[in-house]
C-alpha cells in the first residue's frame, strides 16, 4: 500500500490540495443552502398597471395592414391600354 500512495513531499502542494478541497465543499454546500432557503415565491397575479390598461384599450395598427404580394401585383399599367397608335390605320398595298 505504501508503494501505491506516495507521500506528498512539499508542504505547498499539500496546502494547495487542502485549500481546493475546502473551497469545493464550501461552494457545493452554499449552492444547496441557497436552493433550499432562497427559492422563488410562487408567481402571483399582479394588479394591472396603467400601461397595461392603455395597451388593452388601443388598437393594433399592424392588424389593419393590407395583404400585398409584389409578385401578384399589376406592374404594367399599359397592359390593357391601346399603345400602338398605328394599328389598324395603315393598310399594306402589297399584302393581303
C-alpha distances in whole Angstrom, upper triangle without the diagonal:
4,5,5,7,9,11,15,17,20,22,24,21,20,23,24,21,22,26,25,23,26,29,28,28,31,32,31,33,36,36,36,38,41,41,42,44,46,47,50,53,55,58,61,64,66,69,71,72,75,74,73,76,78,75,76,80,80,81,78,80,78,79,83,82,84,82,83,82,83,83,85,88,91,91,94,97,100,99,101,104,106,106,108,111,113,112,115,117,118,119,119,122,121,118,119
4,6,5,7,8,12,14,18,19,22,19,18,21,22,20,21,25,24,23,26,28,28,28,31,33,32,33,36,37,37,39,42,42,43,45,47,48,51,54,56,59,62,65,67,70,72,73,76,74,73,77,78,76,77,81,81,82,79,81,79,80,84,83,85,83,84,83,84,84,87,89,92,92,95,98,100,100,102,105,107,106,109,112,114,113,116,118,119,120,120,123,122,120,120
4,6,6,9,13,14,18,20,22,19,19,22,23,21,22,26,25,24,27,29,29,29,32,34,33,35,37,38,38,41,43,43,44,47,48,49,52,55,57,60,63,66,67,71,73,73,76,75,74,77,79,76,78,81,81,82,79,81,78,80,83,82,84,82,83,82,82,83,85,87,91,90,93,96,99,98,101,103,106,105,107,110,112,111,114,116,117,118,118,121,120,117,118
4,6,10,12,15,18,20,21,18,18,21,21,19,20,24,23,21,25,27,26,26,30,31,30,32,34,35,35,38,40,40,41,44,45,46,49,52,54,56,60,63,64,68,69,70,73,71,70,74,75,73,74,78,78,78,75,77,75,76,80,79,81,79,79,78,79,79,82,84,87,87,90,93,96,95,97,100,102,101,104,107,109,108,111,113,114,115,115,118,117,114,115
4,6,9,12,15,16,18,15,14,18,18,15,17,20,20,18,21,24,23,23,27,28,27,29,32,32,33,35,37,38,39,41,42,44,47,50,52,54,58,61,62,66,67,68,71,69,68,72,73,71,72,76,76,77,74,76,74,75,79,78,80,78,79,78,78,79,81,83,87,86,90,93,95,94,97,99,102,101,104,107,109,108,111,113,114,115,115,118,117,115,115
4,6,9,12,14,16,13,12,16,17,15,17,20,20,19,22,24,24,25,28,29,29,30,33,34,35,37,39,39,41,43,44,45,48,52,54,56,59,62,63,67,69,69,72,70,70,73,74,72,74,77,77,78,75,77,75,76,80,79,81,79,80,79,79,80,83,84,88,87,91,93,96,95,98,100,103,102,104,108,109,109,112,114,114,116,116,119,118,115,116
4,6,9,11,13,11,10,14,15,13,14,18,18,18,20,23,23,23,26,28,28,29,32,33,34,35,37,39,40,42,43,44,48,51,53,55,59,62,63,66,68,68,71,69,69,73,74,72,73,77,77,78,75,77,75,77,80,79,81,80,81,80,80,81,84,85,89,88,92,94,97,96,99,101,104,103,105,109,111,110,113,115,116,117,117,121,119,117,118
4,6,8,10,7,7,10,11,10,12,15,16,16,18,20,21,22,24,26,26,28,30,31,32,34,36,37,38,40,41,43,46,49,51,54,57,60,61,64,66,66,68,67,67,70,72,70,71,75,75,75,73,75,73,75,78,77,79,78,78,78,78,79,82,83,87,86,89,92,95,94,97,99,102,101,103,106,108,108,111,113,113,115,115,119,117,115,116
4,7,9,8,8,11,13,13,14,17,18,18,20,22,23,25,27,28,29,30,32,34,35,37,38,40,41,43,44,46,48,52,54,56,60,63,63,67,68,68,71,69,69,73,74,72,74,77,77,78,75,77,75,77,80,79,81,80,81,80,80,81,84,85,89,88,91,94,96,96,99,101,104,102,105,108,110,109,113,115,115,117,117,120,119,117,118
4,5,5,7,9,10,11,13,14,16,17,19,20,22,23,25,26,28,29,30,32,34,35,36,38,40,41,42,44,47,50,53,55,58,61,61,64,66,65,68,67,67,70,71,69,71,75,74,75,73,75,73,75,78,77,79,78,79,78,78,79,82,83,87,86,89,92,95,94,97,99,102,100,103,106,108,108,111,113,113,115,115,119,118,115,116
4,5,5,6,9,10,11,12,14,15,16,18,20,21,22,24,26,27,28,30,32,33,34,36,38,39,39,42,45,48,51,53,56,59,59,62,64,63,66,65,65,68,70,68,70,73,73,74,72,74,72,74,77,76,79,78,78,78,78,79,82,83,87,86,89,92,95,95,97,99,102,101,103,106,108,108,111,113,114,116,116,119,119,116,117
4,5,5,6,9,10,10,12,14,15,16,18,20,21,22,24,26,27,28,30,31,32,35,36,37,38,40,43,46,49,51,54,57,57,60,61,61,63,62,62,66,67,65,67,70,70,71,69,70,69,71,74,73,76,75,75,75,75,76,79,80,83,83,86,88,91,91,94,96,99,97,100,103,105,105,108,110,110,113,112,116,115,113,114
4,5,5,6,9,10,11,12,14,15,17,19,20,21,23,24,26,27,29,30,31,33,35,36,37,39,41,45,47,49,53,56,56,59,60,60,63,61,61,65,66,64,66,69,69,70,68,69,67,69,73,72,74,73,73,73,73,74,77,78,82,81,84,87,90,89,92,94,97,96,98,101,103,103,106,108,109,111,111,114,113,111,112
4,5,5,6,9,10,11,12,14,16,17,18,20,21,23,24,26,28,29,30,32,33,35,35,38,41,44,46,49,52,55,55,59,60,60,63,61,61,65,66,64,66,69,69,70,68,70,68,70,73,73,75,74,75,74,75,76,78,80,83,83,86,89,91,91,94,96,99,98,100,103,105,105,108,110,111,113,113,116,115,113,114
4,6,5,6,9,10,11,12,14,15,16,18,20,21,22,24,26,27,28,30,32,33,33,36,39,42,45,47,50,53,53,56,58,57,60,59,59,63,64,62,64,67,67,68,66,68,66,69,72,71,74,73,73,73,74,75,78,79,82,82,85,87,90,90,93,95,98,97,99,102,105,104,107,109,110,112,112,116,115,113,114
4,6,5,6,9,10,10,12,14,15,16,18,20,21,22,25,26,27,29,30,31,32,34,37,40,43,45,48,51,51,54,56,55,58,57,57,60,61,60,61,65,65,66,63,65,63,65,69,68,70,69,70,70,70,71,74,75,79,78,81,84,87,87,89,91,94,93,96,99,101,100,104,106,106,108,108,112,111,109,110
4,5,5,6,9,10,11,12,14,15,17,18,20,21,23,24,26,27,29,30,31,33,36,39,42,44,47,50,50,54,55,55,58,57,56,60,61,59,61,65,65,65,63,65,63,65,68,68,70,69,70,69,70,71,74,75,78,78,81,84,87,86,89,91,94,93,96,99,101,100,104,106,106,108,108,112,111,109,110
4,5,5,6,9,10,11,12,14,16,16,18,20,21,22,24,26,27,28,29,32,35,38,40,43,46,49,49,53,55,54,57,56,56,59,61,59,61,64,64,66,63,65,64,66,69,68,71,70,71,71,71,73,75,76,80,79,83,85,88,88,91,93,96,95,98,101,103,102,105,107,108,110,110,114,113,111,112
4,5,5,6,9,10,11,12,14,15,16,18,20,21,22,24,26,27,27,30,32,36,39,41,44,47,47,50,52,52,54,53,53,57,58,56,58,61,62,63,61,63,61,63,66,66,68,68,68,68,69,70,73,74,78,77,81,83,86,86,88,90,93,92,95,98,100,100,103,105,106,108,108,112,111,109,110
4,6,5,6,9,10,11,12,14,15,16,19,20,21,23,24,26,26,28,31,34,37,39,42,45,45,49,50,50,53,52,51,55,56,54,56,60,60,61,58,60,58,60,64,63,66,65,66,65,66,67,70,71,75,74,78,80,83,83,85,87,90,89,92,95,97,97,100,102,103,105,105,109,108,106,106
4,5,5,6,9,10,11,12,14,15,17,18,20,21,23,24,25,27,30,33,36,38,41,45,45,49,50,50,54,52,52,55,57,55,56,60,60,61,59,61,59,61,65,64,67,66,67,66,67,68,71,72,76,75,79,81,84,84,87,89,92,91,94,97,99,98,102,104,105,107,107,110,110,107,108
4,5,5,6,9,10,10,12,14,16,16,18,20,21,22,23,25,29,32,34,37,40,43,43,47,49,49,52,51,50,54,56,54,55,59,59,60,59,61,59,61,64,64,67,66,67,67,68,69,72,73,76,76,80,82,85,85,87,89,93,92,95,98,100,99,103,104,106,108,108,112,111,109,109
4,5,5,6,9,10,10,12,14,15,16,18,20,21,21,24,26,30,32,34,38,41,41,44,46,46,49,48,47,51,52,51,52,56,56,57,55,57,56,58,61,61,63,63,64,64,65,66,68,70,73,73,76,79,82,81,84,86,89,88,91,94,96,96,99,101,102,104,105,108,108,105,106
4,5,5,6,8,10,11,13,14,15,17,19,20,21,22,25,29,31,33,36,39,40,44,45,45,48,47,47,50,52,50,51,55,55,56,54,56,54,56,60,59,62,61,62,62,63,64,66,68,71,71,75,77,80,80,82,84,87,87,90,93,95,94,97,99,101,103,103,107,106,103,104
4,6,5,6,8,10,11,12,14,16,17,18,19,21,24,28,30,33,36,39,40,43,45,45,49,48,47,50,52,50,52,55,56,57,55,57,56,57,61,61,63,62,64,64,65,66,68,70,73,73,77,79,82,82,84,86,90,89,92,95,97,97,100,102,103,105,105,109,108,106,106
4,6,5,6,8,10,10,12,14,15,16,17,19,23,26,28,31,34,37,37,41,43,43,46,45,45,48,50,48,50,53,54,55,53,56,54,56,59,59,62,61,63,63,64,66,68,69,73,73,76,78,82,81,84,86,89,88,91,94,97,96,99,101,102,105,105,109,108,106,106
4,5,5,6,9,10,10,12,14,16,16,18,20,24,26,28,32,35,35,39,40,41,44,42,42,45,47,45,47,50,51,52,50,52,51,52,56,56,58,58,59,59,61,62,64,65,69,69,72,75,78,77,80,82,85,84,87,90,93,92,95,97,99,101,101,105,104,102,102
4,5,5,6,9,10,11,13,15,15,17,20,23,25,28,31,34,35,39,40,41,44,43,42,46,47,46,47,50,51,52,50,52,51,52,56,56,58,57,59,59,60,62,64,65,69,69,73,75,78,77,80,82,85,85,88,91,93,92,95,97,99,101,101,105,104,102,102
4,5,5,6,9,10,11,12,14,16,19,22,24,27,30,34,34,38,40,41,44,43,42,46,48,46,47,51,51,53,51,54,52,54,57,57,60,59,61,61,63,64,66,67,71,71,75,77,80,80,82,84,87,87,90,93,96,95,98,100,101,103,104,108,107,104,105
4,6,5,6,9,10,11,11,14,17,20,23,25,28,31,32,35,37,38,41,40,39,43,45,43,44,48,49,50,48,51,50,51,55,55,58,57,59,59,61,62,64,65,69,69,73,75,78,78,80,82,85,85,88,91,94,93,96,98,99,102,102,106,106,103,103
4,6,5,6,9,10,10,12,15,18,20,23,26,29,30,33,35,36,39,38,37,41,43,41,42,46,46,47,46,48,47,48,52,52,55,54,56,56,58,59,61,62,66,66,70,72,75,75,77,79,82,82,85,88,90,90,93,95,96,98,99,103,102,100,100
4,5,5,6,9,10,11,14,17,19,22,25,29,30,34,36,36,40,39,38,41,43,42,43,46,47,48,47,50,48,49,53,53,56,55,57,57,59,60,62,64,67,68,71,73,77,76,78,81,84,84,87,90,92,91,94,96,98,100,101,104,104,101,101
4,5,5,6,8,10,14,16,19,22,25,28,29,32,35,35,39,38,38,41,43,42,42,46,47,49,47,50,49,50,54,54,57,57,58,59,61,62,64,65,69,69,73,75,78,78,80,82,85,85,88,91,94,93,96,98,100,102,103,106,106,103,104
4,5,6,5,8,11,14,17,19,22,25,26,29,32,32,36,35,34,37,39,38,39,43,44,45,44,47,45,47,50,51,54,53,55,56,58,59,61,62,66,66,70,71,75,75,76,79,82,82,85,88,91,90,93,95,96,99,99,103,103,100,101
4,6,6,6,9,12,15,17,20,24,25,28,31,32,35,34,33,36,39,37,38,41,42,44,42,45,44,45,49,49,52,51,53,54,56,57,59,60,64,64,68,70,73,73,75,77,80,80,84,86,89,88,91,93,95,97,98,101,101,98,99
4,6,6,10,12,15,18,20,24,25,29,31,33,36,36,35,37,40,39,39,43,44,45,44,47,46,47,51,51,54,54,56,57,59,60,62,63,67,67,71,73,76,76,77,80,83,83,87,89,92,91,94,96,98,100,101,104,104,101,102
4,6,9,11,14,17,19,23,24,27,30,31,34,34,33,36,38,37,38,41,43,45,44,47,46,47,50,51,54,54,56,57,59,61,62,63,67,68,72,73,77,76,78,80,84,84,87,90,92,91,94,96,98,100,101,105,105,102,102
4,6,9,12,15,17,20,21,24,27,28,31,31,30,33,35,34,35,38,40,41,40,43,43,44,47,48,51,51,53,54,56,58,59,60,64,64,68,70,73,73,75,77,80,80,84,86,89,88,91,93,95,97,98,102,102,99,99
4,6,9,12,15,18,19,23,25,26,30,29,28,31,33,32,33,36,38,39,38,41,40,41,45,45,48,48,51,52,54,55,57,58,61,62,66,67,71,70,72,74,78,78,81,84,87,86,89,91,93,95,96,100,100,97,97
4,6,8,11,15,15,19,21,23,26,26,24,27,30,28,29,32,34,35,35,38,37,38,41,42,45,45,48,49,51,53,54,55,58,59,63,64,68,68,69,71,75,75,78,81,84,83,86,88,90,92,93,97,97,94,94
4,6,8,12,13,17,19,21,25,25,23,26,28,27,28,31,33,35,34,37,37,37,41,42,45,45,48,49,52,54,54,55,59,60,64,65,69,68,69,72,75,76,79,82,85,84,86,88,91,93,94,98,98,95,95
4,6,10,12,16,18,20,24,24,22,24,27,26,26,29,31,33,32,36,35,35,39,40,43,43,46,47,50,52,52,53,57,58,62,63,67,66,67,70,73,74,77,80,83,82,84,86,88,91,92,96,96,93,93
4,7,9,12,15,17,20,20,18,21,23,22,22,25,27,29,28,32,31,32,35,37,40,40,43,44,47,49,49,50,54,55,59,60,63,63,64,66,70,70,74,76,79,78,81,83,85,87,89,93,93,90,90
4,6,9,12,15,18,19,16,18,22,21,20,24,26,28,28,31,31,31,35,37,40,40,43,45,48,50,50,51,54,55,59,60,64,63,64,67,70,71,74,77,80,79,81,83,86,88,89,93,94,91,90
4,7,9,12,15,16,13,15,18,18,17,20,22,24,25,28,28,28,32,34,37,37,41,43,45,47,48,48,52,53,57,57,61,61,62,64,67,68,72,74,77,76,78,81,83,85,87,91,91,88,88
4,6,9,12,13,11,13,16,16,16,19,21,23,24,27,28,28,31,33,37,38,41,43,45,48,48,48,52,53,56,57,61,61,61,64,67,68,71,74,77,76,78,80,83,85,87,91,91,88,88
4,6,10,11,10,10,14,14,14,16,19,22,23,26,27,28,30,33,36,37,40,43,45,48,48,48,51,52,56,56,60,60,61,63,67,67,71,73,76,75,78,80,82,85,87,90,91,88,88
4,7,8,6,7,10,11,11,13,15,18,19,23,24,24,27,29,33,34,37,40,42,45,45,45,48,49,53,53,57,57,57,59,63,64,67,69,73,72,74,76,79,81,83,87,88,85,85
4,5,5,6,9,10,11,13,15,18,19,22,24,24,27,29,32,34,37,40,42,45,45,44,48,49,52,52,56,56,57,59,62,63,67,68,72,71,74,76,78,81,83,86,87,85,85
4,5,5,6,9,10,11,13,16,18,20,22,23,25,27,31,33,36,39,41,44,44,43,46,47,50,50,54,55,55,57,60,61,65,66,70,69,72,73,76,79,81,84,86,83,83
4,5,5,6,9,10,11,14,15,17,19,20,22,24,28,30,33,35,37,40,41,40,43,44,47,47,51,52,52,54,58,58,62,64,67,66,69,71,73,76,78,81,82,80,80
4,5,5,6,9,10,13,14,17,18,19,22,24,27,29,32,34,37,40,40,39,42,44,47,47,51,51,52,54,57,58,62,64,67,66,69,71,73,76,78,81,82,79,79
4,5,5,7,9,12,14,17,19,19,21,24,27,30,32,35,38,41,40,40,43,44,48,47,51,52,52,54,57,58,62,64,67,66,69,70,73,76,78,81,82,80,80
4,5,5,6,10,12,14,17,17,19,22,25,27,30,33,35,38,38,38,40,41,45,45,48,49,49,51,55,55,59,61,64,64,66,68,70,73,75,79,80,77,77
4,5,6,8,9,12,14,15,17,19,23,25,27,30,32,35,35,35,38,39,42,42,46,47,47,49,53,53,57,59,62,61,64,66,68,71,73,76,77,75,75
4,6,8,10,13,15,14,17,19,23,25,28,31,33,36,35,35,38,40,43,43,47,47,47,49,53,54,57,59,63,62,64,66,69,71,73,77,78,75,75
4,7,10,13,15,14,16,19,22,25,28,31,33,36,36,35,38,39,42,42,46,46,46,48,52,53,56,58,61,61,63,65,68,70,72,76,77,74,74
4,7,9,12,12,13,16,19,22,25,28,30,33,33,32,35,36,39,39,43,43,43,45,49,49,53,55,58,58,60,62,64,67,69,73,74,71,71
4,6,9,8,9,12,16,18,21,24,27,30,29,28,31,33,36,35,39,39,40,41,45,46,50,52,55,54,57,58,61,64,66,69,70,68,68
4,5,6,8,10,13,16,18,22,24,27,26,26,29,30,34,34,37,38,38,40,44,44,48,50,53,53,55,57,59,62,64,68,69,66,66
4,5,6,7,11,14,16,19,21,24,24,23,26,27,30,30,34,34,35,37,40,41,45,47,50,49,52,54,56,59,61,64,65,63,63
4,5,6,9,11,13,16,19,22,22,21,24,25,29,29,33,33,34,36,39,40,44,46,49,48,51,53,55,57,59,63,64,61,61
4,6,8,10,13,17,19,22,21,21,24,26,29,29,33,33,33,35,39,40,44,46,49,48,50,52,55,57,59,63,64,61,61
4,6,9,12,16,18,21,20,19,22,23,27,27,30,30,31,33,36,37,41,43,46,45,48,49,52,55,57,60,61,58,58
4,6,9,12,15,18,17,16,19,20,24,24,28,28,28,30,34,35,38,40,44,43,45,47,50,52,54,58,59,56,56
4,6,10,12,15,14,13,16,18,21,21,25,24,25,27,31,32,35,37,41,39,42,44,46,49,51,54,55,52,52
4,7,10,12,11,11,14,16,20,20,24,23,24,27,30,31,35,37,40,39,41,43,46,48,49,53,54,51,51
4,6,9,8,8,11,13,16,17,21,20,22,24,27,28,31,34,37,36,38,40,43,45,46,50,51,48,48
4,5,5,6,10,11,15,17,20,19,21,23,27,27,30,33,36,34,37,39,41,43,45,48,49,46,46
4,6,5,8,9,12,15,18,17,19,21,25,25,28,31,33,32,35,37,39,41,42,46,46,44,44
4,6,8,9,12,15,17,16,18,21,24,24,27,30,32,31,34,36,38,40,41,44,44,42,42
4,7,9,12,14,16,14,16,19,22,23,26,29,31,30,32,35,37,39,40,43,44,41,41
4,6,9,11,14,13,15,17,20,21,24,27,29,28,31,33,35,37,39,43,43,40,40
4,6,7,10,9,11,13,17,17,20,23,26,25,27,29,32,34,35,39,40,37,37
4,6,9,9,12,13,16,16,19,22,25,24,27,29,31,33,34,38,39,36,37
4,5,6,9,10,13,12,15,18,21,20,23,25,27,29,31,35,35,33,33
4,6,7,8,11,11,15,17,20,19,22,24,26,29,31,34,35,33,33
4,6,5,8,7,11,13,16,15,19,20,22,25,27,30,32,29,30
4,6,8,9,12,15,17,15,18,20,23,25,26,30,31,28,28
4,7,9,12,14,17,15,17,19,22,24,26,30,31,28,28
4,6,9,11,14,13,15,17,20,22,24,28,30,27,27
4,6,7,10,9,12,13,16,18,21,24,26,24,24
4,6,9,9,12,13,15,18,20,24,25,23,24
4,5,6,9,10,12,15,16,20,22,20,21
4,6,8,8,10,14,16,19,21,20,21
4,6,5,7,10,12,15,18,16,18
4,5,7,9,12,15,17,15,16
4,6,7,10,13,16,14,14
4,7,10,13,15,14,15
4,6,9,12,11,13
4,6,9,8,9
4,5,5,8
4,6,8
4,7
4
